[in-house]
Amino acid sequence: MLLQDVFLETAKDDLIDLVAQHQPIPVDRNFRWDSYIAMSLMQKAIRRGDENNALFAGMFLLNSNNRNFWKRLCICALEDVGIANLKLVAQVLLVDKGKRFREGMGDSTQIAQAMICALCKSPKDRSSDDLIDAIKSGSSYAEYIADAAELPTTHLKAIIASKTEPIQHRTISAVQLATGWDGFPSDLRKGHGWFKVLHDISEDVASPCVLAVSLLGIQRTVALMAPLLTLLYAHKPLVSKYAHDDLLNAVDIDGLPSWVLDGHVRPGLHSFRIYIQRSYRMKRFLARHATREVSPSKTVAGLVFRIESGQLANRLDWQEGRHLKQQACANRPGLPTEAAPEAMSILRSEFDLLNECRITAMRDYLR
């Protein structure tokens, strides 16, 4: 049996034990908001290790849209846990195998709760998502992207297989070889060549275990984050250290923590529109610097993501991960790279005002 098969079989056996040992947790079913708010609450609570809120939202999603719940859980595992806990990512992807597979393990609620709690407790890493933002949103790699399009296949393969090439160059080369460069979409287009690209990387660069997770992730989610795990894992240090991100103060808004209201939910975007109108500093800043690629409210949403929504408890603390996060923070939608630090400084100093705007927006939403 191949090593990747052994890894997945072991993960499956441990998954069965994990579910069997989970003690059901009573959850308040009075969820008054829509599924978008539920998805935002569950994922951000997982990032923060907040089991109560993650279960509150997760059980609503499980009962209102079963299929969407399992798919969202897979995205949480790939995006927020990633290389920090490969076995758990594999287990979440295995659980998404189908209803019949889950029925063989037991009650759906118990399985869902066990996975949510495991994700909350797990160490986390967002480097796959940071890597995408670092490359696609800025101009730093435009020249390298253009050069990669002209390189022969053998040269691209050598870059992908290198242990010394920067992860950004390896990623651009891999995307070029797998799909051709097409704006770096987050979802893999039909007919992609990622399976061959990953299989061609030698085992001393791509561990068979992470390769197994990437291949399973591609099958379950068709998300670009899945193959990027294999590329990133070669840069992970042998000794792991962890640290908590700086979590800004939150306020309670009708039973929801304020950090739920981000750019992916209607009241979140509405609150950012209100904030821009109330903040003279942010309005003046956007007038000077905004590129208008996206709306002003989505520009603020991108900033909020980087200082609040994307923050983690128990983050894998490693040099390459820190560097990718810094690059992703600088590359904010609708802003030139050099302007992002000033925008985030303004927002941090006015975060109480932003939360007041969130309260106003939620009142409008609940009318």
MARTOR-596966 format. One record per residue (C-alpha): residue in one letter; chain; x, y, z. Coordinates in steps of 0.05 Angstrom, whole numbers. Layout:
% residues N
(pt 'A' 'A' (X Y Z))
...
This chain:
% residues 367
(pt 'M' 'A' (0 0 0))
(pt 'L' 'A' (26 69 -18))
(pt 'L' 'A' (44 118 37))
(pt 'Q' 'A' (-11 166 18))
(pt 'D' 'A' (-62 110 22))
(pt 'V' 'A' (-36 90 91))
(pt 'F' 'A' (-42 163 113))
(pt 'L' 'A' (-115 168 89))
(pt 'E' 'A' (-133 101 120))
(pt 'T' 'A' (-103 122 187))
(pt 'A' 'A' (-139 189 183))
(pt 'K' 'A' (-204 152 170))
(pt 'D' 'A' (-195 105 229))
(pt 'D' 'A' (-178 164 275))
(pt 'L' 'A' (-239 201 248))
(pt 'I' 'A' (-285 145 268))
(pt 'D' 'A' (-255 146 338))
(pt 'L' 'A' (-260 222 341))
(pt 'V' 'A' (-334 220 325))
(pt 'A' 'A' (-348 162 372))
(pt 'Q' 'A' (-315 198 431))
(pt 'H' 'A' (-352 264 420))
(pt 'Q' 'A' (-404 280 472))
(pt 'P' 'A' (-465 316 441))
(pt 'I' 'A' (-469 390 460))
(pt 'P' 'A' (-538 423 468))
(pt 'V' 'A' (-543 483 421))
(pt 'D' 'A' (-593 540 421))
(pt 'R' 'A' (-633 531 356))
(pt 'N' 'A' (-662 602 356))
(pt 'F' 'A' (-619 628 299))
(pt 'R' 'A' (-654 690 272))
(pt 'W' 'A' (-609 707 214))
(pt 'D' 'A' (-597 682 143))
(pt 'S' 'A' (-549 628 118))
(pt 'Y' 'A' (-497 679 96))
(pt 'I' 'A' (-491 705 167))
(pt 'A' 'A' (-489 633 192))
(pt 'M' 'A' (-431 616 146))
(pt 'S' 'A' (-394 678 167))
(pt 'L' 'A' (-405 664 240))
(pt 'M' 'A' (-384 591 236))
(pt 'Q' 'A' (-320 603 197))
(pt 'K' 'A' (-297 663 237))
(pt 'A' 'A' (-313 628 303))
(pt 'I' 'A' (-271 569 280))
(pt 'R' 'A' (-214 617 265))
(pt 'R' 'A' (-219 644 336))
(pt 'G' 'A' (-228 577 369))
(pt 'D' 'A' (-298 598 392))
(pt 'E' 'A' (-336 531 397))
(pt 'N' 'A' (-401 561 423))
(pt 'N' 'A' (-412 608 364))
(pt 'A' 'A' (-385 558 314))
(pt 'L' 'A' (-434 505 338))
(pt 'F' 'A' (-492 555 341))
(pt 'A' 'A' (-483 574 268))
(pt 'G' 'A' (-461 505 245))
(pt 'M' 'A' (-522 469 271))
(pt 'F' 'A' (-567 520 237))
(pt 'L' 'A' (-530 508 171))
(pt 'L' 'A' (-532 433 179))
(pt 'N' 'A' (-607 433 188))
(pt 'S' 'A' (-624 487 137))
(pt 'N' 'A' (-577 467 80))
(pt 'N' 'A' (-541 401 94))
(pt 'R' 'A' (-500 400 30))
(pt 'N' 'A' (-477 472 38))
(pt 'F' 'A' (-455 458 109))
(pt 'W' 'A' (-407 402 90))
(pt 'K' 'A' (-379 441 32))
(pt 'R' 'A' (-367 502 76))
(pt 'L' 'A' (-332 458 128))
(pt 'C' 'A' (-284 434 74))
(pt 'I' 'A' (-268 506 56))
(pt 'C' 'A' (-256 522 129))
(pt 'A' 'A' (-207 464 135))
(pt 'L' 'A' (-168 482 72))
(pt 'E' 'A' (-168 557 83))
(pt 'D' 'A' (-159 564 158))
(pt 'V' 'A' (-124 500 181))
(pt 'G' 'A' (-84 477 121))
(pt 'I' 'A' (-14 452 132))
(pt 'A' 'A' (-19 464 207))
(pt 'N' 'A' (-59 400 214))
(pt 'L' 'A' (-60 357 151))
(pt 'K' 'A' (-94 298 184))
(pt 'L' 'A' (-154 340 206))
(pt 'V' 'A' (-160 371 137))
(pt 'A' 'A' (-161 301 107))
(pt 'Q' 'A' (-214 280 157))
(pt 'V' 'A' (-260 338 140))
(pt 'L' 'A' (-252 323 66))
(pt 'L' 'A' (-266 249 78))
(pt 'V' 'A' (-330 267 116))
(pt 'D' 'A' (-354 304 54))
(pt 'K' 'A' (-350 238 16))
(pt 'G' 'A' (-425 231 19))
(pt 'K' 'A' (-486 217 61))
(pt 'R' 'A' (-477 141 59))
(pt 'F' 'A' (-406 147 85))
(pt 'R' 'A' (-429 191 143))
(pt 'E' 'A' (-486 145 159))
(pt 'G' 'A' (-435 90 169))
(pt 'M' 'A' (-404 131 226))
(pt 'G' 'A' (-467 151 262))
(pt 'D' 'A' (-513 210 274))
(pt 'S' 'A' (-502 269 228))
(pt 'T' 'A' (-507 320 284))
(pt 'Q' 'A' (-454 284 325))
(pt 'I' 'A' (-407 280 265))
(pt 'A' 'A' (-417 354 249))
(pt 'Q' 'A' (-405 375 321))
(pt 'A' 'A' (-343 332 327))
(pt 'M' 'A' (-313 363 265))
(pt 'I' 'A' (-330 435 285))
(pt 'C' 'A' (-300 425 354))
(pt 'A' 'A' (-237 393 325))
(pt 'L' 'A' (-228 452 276))
(pt 'C' 'A' (-237 502 333))
(pt 'K' 'A' (-184 467 376))
(pt 'S' 'A' (-135 455 319))
(pt 'P' 'A' (-74 497 304))
(pt 'K' 'A' (-86 539 242))
(pt 'D' 'A' (-52 568 181))
(pt 'R' 'A' (-80 612 126))
(pt 'S' 'A' (-18 613 82))
(pt 'S' 'A' (-54 582 22))
(pt 'D' 'A' (-104 639 19))
(pt 'D' 'A' (-50 690 36))
(pt 'L' 'A' (-8 664 -21))
(pt 'I' 'A' (-65 675 -70))
(pt 'D' 'A' (-75 747 -45))
(pt 'A' 'A' (-1 761 -45))
(pt 'I' 'A' (5 743 -119))
(pt 'K' 'A' (-60 763 -152))
(pt 'S' 'A' (-76 830 -120))
(pt 'G' 'A' (-9 866 -129))
(pt 'S' 'A' (37 885 -186))
(pt 'S' 'A' (101 856 -155))
(pt 'Y' 'A' (97 792 -194))
(pt 'A' 'A' (69 818 -260))
(pt 'E' 'A' (137 813 -295))
(pt 'Y' 'A' (149 742 -269))
(pt 'I' 'A' (80 721 -291))
(pt 'A' 'A' (94 747 -361))
(pt 'D' 'A' (162 712 -363))
(pt 'A' 'A' (132 646 -338))
(pt 'A' 'A' (84 645 -397))
(pt 'E' 'A' (144 642 -444))
(pt 'L' 'A' (183 588 -407))
(pt 'P' 'A' (187 516 -434))
(pt 'T' 'A' (153 461 -394))
(pt 'T' 'A' (219 431 -371))
(pt 'H' 'A' (240 498 -341))
(pt 'L' 'A' (173 507 -305))
(pt 'K' 'A' (178 437 -276))
(pt 'A' 'A' (247 451 -250))
(pt 'I' 'A' (223 514 -214))
(pt 'I' 'A' (163 477 -184))
(pt 'A' 'A' (208 421 -159))
(pt 'S' 'A' (260 468 -129))
(pt 'K' 'A' (270 473 -54))
(pt 'T' 'A' (304 541 -60))
(pt 'E' 'A' (259 579 -107))
(pt 'P' 'A' (210 627 -72))
(pt 'I' 'A' (141 598 -60))
(pt 'Q' 'A' (111 654 -103))
(pt 'H' 'A' (154 634 -163))
(pt 'R' 'A' (138 560 -153))
(pt 'T' 'A' (64 576 -149))
(pt 'I' 'A' (63 620 -212))
(pt 'S' 'A' (101 566 -250))
(pt 'A' 'A' (53 512 -226))
(pt 'V' 'A' (-9 553 -244))
(pt 'Q' 'A' (21 567 -313))
(pt 'L' 'A' (34 493 -324))
(pt 'A' 'A' (-32 469 -296))
(pt 'T' 'A' (-81 518 -327))
(pt 'G' 'A' (-44 573 -364))
(pt 'W' 'A' (-49 641 -332))
(pt 'D' 'A' (-121 664 -330))
(pt 'G' 'A' (-126 718 -276))
(pt 'F' 'A' (-109 669 -219))
(pt 'P' 'A' (-181 647 -204))
(pt 'S' 'A' (-195 617 -135))
(pt 'D' 'A' (-233 558 -167))
(pt 'L' 'A' (-200 509 -214))
(pt 'R' 'A' (-229 512 -284))
(pt 'K' 'A' (-252 450 -321))
(pt 'G' 'A' (-196 411 -355))
(pt 'H' 'A' (-142 435 -307))
(pt 'G' 'A' (-76 397 -303))
(pt 'W' 'A' (-63 400 -228))
(pt 'F' 'A' (-64 325 -217))
(pt 'K' 'A' (-6 315 -266))
(pt 'V' 'A' (32 376 -240))
(pt 'L' 'A' (29 350 -168))
(pt 'H' 'A' (45 278 -186))
(pt 'D' 'A' (107 300 -223))
(pt 'I' 'A' (138 331 -161))
(pt 'S' 'A' (187 284 -127))
(pt 'E' 'A' (173 257 -57))
(pt 'D' 'A' (233 294 -26))
(pt 'V' 'A' (197 360 -45))
(pt 'A' 'A' (124 339 -39))
(pt 'S' 'A' (109 293 19))
(pt 'P' 'A' (61 237 -2))
(pt 'C' 'A' (17 255 57))
(pt 'V' 'A' (6 327 37))
(pt 'L' 'A' (-1 305 -35))
(pt 'A' 'A' (-58 259 -14))
(pt 'V' 'A' (-93 317 21))
(pt 'S' 'A' (-84 363 -40))
(pt 'L' 'A' (-112 312 -88))
(pt 'L' 'A' (-171 298 -43))
(pt 'G' 'A' (-183 372 -34))
(pt 'I' 'A' (-184 384 -109))
(pt 'Q' 'A' (-236 328 -117))
(pt 'R' 'A' (-281 354 -62))
(pt 'T' 'A' (-276 429 -71))
(pt 'V' 'A' (-243 447 -138))
(pt 'A' 'A' (-210 503 -98))
(pt 'L' 'A' (-140 530 -115))
(pt 'M' 'A' (-121 527 -42))
(pt 'A' 'A' (-120 451 -46))
(pt 'P' 'A' (-60 442 -93))
(pt 'L' 'A' (-24 500 -61))
(pt 'L' 'A' (-19 460 4))
(pt 'T' 'A' (31 414 -30))
(pt 'L' 'A' (74 472 -54))
(pt 'L' 'A' (73 506 13))
(pt 'Y' 'A' (89 445 54))
(pt 'A' 'A' (160 442 26))
(pt 'H' 'A' (174 510 60))
(pt 'K' 'A' (145 490 128))
(pt 'P' 'A' (197 487 184))
(pt 'L' 'A' (213 421 218))
(pt 'V' 'A' (196 450 287))
(pt 'S' 'A' (127 482 294))
(pt 'K' 'A' (113 543 337))
(pt 'Y' 'A' (46 577 348))
(pt 'A' 'A' (21 646 366))
(pt 'H' 'A' (-45 682 374))
(pt 'D' 'A' (-62 739 326))
(pt 'D' 'A' (-83 806 354))
(pt 'L' 'A' (-159 801 361))
(pt 'L' 'A' (-193 868 363))
(pt 'N' 'A' (-248 882 414))
(pt 'A' 'A' (-317 860 392))
(pt 'V' 'A' (-386 883 413))
(pt 'D' 'A' (-450 843 418))
(pt 'I' 'A' (-502 862 365))
(pt 'D' 'A' (-569 830 378))
(pt 'G' 'A' (-535 765 398))
(pt 'L' 'A' (-481 766 345))
(pt 'P' 'A' (-408 785 355))
(pt 'S' 'A' (-391 846 312))
(pt 'W' 'A' (-336 808 274))
(pt 'V' 'A' (-389 768 237))
(pt 'L' 'A' (-409 830 197))
(pt 'D' 'A' (-357 829 142))
(pt 'G' 'A' (-359 842 67))
(pt 'H' 'A' (-393 776 51))
(pt 'V' 'A' (-458 793 86))
(pt 'R' 'A' (-508 848 69))
(pt 'P' 'A' (-509 884 136))
(pt 'G' 'A' (-433 882 137))
(pt 'L' 'A' (-426 918 71))
(pt 'H' 'A' (-481 966 92))
(pt 'S' 'A' (-442 982 155))
(pt 'F' 'A' (-380 998 115))
(pt 'R' 'A' (-420 1047 72))
(pt 'I' 'A' (-445 1081 135))
(pt 'Y' 'A' (-374 1082 163))
(pt 'I' 'A' (-347 1117 101))
(pt 'Q' 'A' (-400 1170 108))
(pt 'R' 'A' (-386 1181 182))
(pt 'S' 'A' (-310 1179 178))
(pt 'Y' 'A' (-279 1243 150))
(pt 'R' 'A' (-210 1211 152))
(pt 'M' 'A' (-229 1148 113))
(pt 'K' 'A' (-271 1188 63))
(pt 'R' 'A' (-213 1235 50))
(pt 'F' 'A' (-164 1176 45))
(pt 'L' 'A' (-207 1140 -7))
(pt 'A' 'A' (-216 1203 -47))
(pt 'R' 'A' (-140 1209 -51))
(pt 'H' 'A' (-120 1136 -61))
(pt 'A' 'A' (-177 1090 -82))
(pt 'T' 'A' (-168 1060 -152))
(pt 'R' 'A' (-242 1046 -160))
(pt 'E' 'A' (-229 975 -183))
(pt 'V' 'A' (-281 956 -131))
(pt 'S' 'A' (-333 998 -93))
(pt 'P' 'A' (-310 1039 -33))
(pt 'S' 'A' (-348 993 14))
(pt 'K' 'A' (-312 932 -14))
(pt 'T' 'A' (-246 968 -7))
(pt 'V' 'A' (-261 977 67))
(pt 'A' 'A' (-284 904 70))
(pt 'G' 'A' (-216 882 46))
(pt 'L' 'A' (-182 923 100))
(pt 'V' 'A' (-229 896 154))
(pt 'F' 'A' (-213 825 132))
(pt 'R' 'A' (-139 835 143))
(pt 'I' 'A' (-143 866 212))
(pt 'E' 'A' (-203 828 239))
(pt 'S' 'A' (-239 775 197))
(pt 'G' 'A' (-177 735 178))
(pt 'Q' 'A' (-145 734 246))
(pt 'L' 'A' (-131 668 280))
(pt 'A' 'A' (-123 638 348))
(pt 'N' 'A' (-66 588 352))
(pt 'R' 'A' (-35 607 284))
(pt 'L' 'A' (25 568 259))
(pt 'D' 'A' (82 618 268))
(pt 'W' 'A' (134 609 213))
(pt 'Q' 'A' (176 656 171))
(pt 'E' 'A' (145 642 103))
(pt 'G' 'A' (75 647 132))
(pt 'R' 'A' (90 714 164))
(pt 'H' 'A' (119 740 99))
(pt 'L' 'A' (59 718 58))
(pt 'K' 'A' (11 750 107))
(pt 'Q' 'A' (49 816 103))
(pt 'Q' 'A' (45 814 27))
(pt 'A' 'A' (-29 797 28))
(pt 'C' 'A' (-42 855 76))
(pt 'A' 'A' (-7 903 29))
(pt 'N' 'A' (-46 879 -32))
(pt 'R' 'A' (-116 904 -16))
(pt 'P' 'A' (-171 909 -69))
(pt 'G' 'A' (-181 979 -94))
(pt 'L' 'A' (-117 1008 -65))
(pt 'P' 'A' (-45 1017 -89))
(pt 'T' 'A' (3 974 -48))
(pt 'E' 'A' (37 1033 -15))
(pt 'A' 'A' (-29 1061 11))
(pt 'A' 'A' (-54 1000 48))
(pt 'P' 'A' (-15 1011 114))
(pt 'E' 'A' (-44 1081 123))
(pt 'A' 'A' (-115 1055 110))
(pt 'M' 'A' (-107 1000 161))
(pt 'S' 'A' (-79 1050 212))
(pt 'I' 'A' (-140 1095 202))
(pt 'L' 'A' (-187 1036 209))
(pt 'R' 'A' (-154 1010 272))
(pt 'S' 'A' (-158 1078 306))
(pt 'E' 'A' (-232 1084 287))
(pt 'F' 'A' (-254 1013 301))
(pt 'D' 'A' (-303 1034 355))
(pt 'L' 'A' (-336 1079 303))
(pt 'L' 'A' (-339 1021 254))
(pt 'N' 'A' (-374 977 306))
(pt 'E' 'A' (-425 1033 319))
(pt 'C' 'A' (-439 1032 244))
(pt 'R' 'A' (-448 957 248))
(pt 'I' 'A' (-500 966 302))
(pt 'T' 'A' (-538 1015 258))
(pt 'A' 'A' (-534 969 198))
(pt 'M' 'A' (-560 909 238))
(pt 'R' 'A' (-619 950 263))
(pt 'D' 'A' (-637 965 190))
(pt 'Y' 'A' (-629 891 173))
(pt 'L' 'A' (-675 868 229))
(pt 'R' 'A' (-732 917 213))
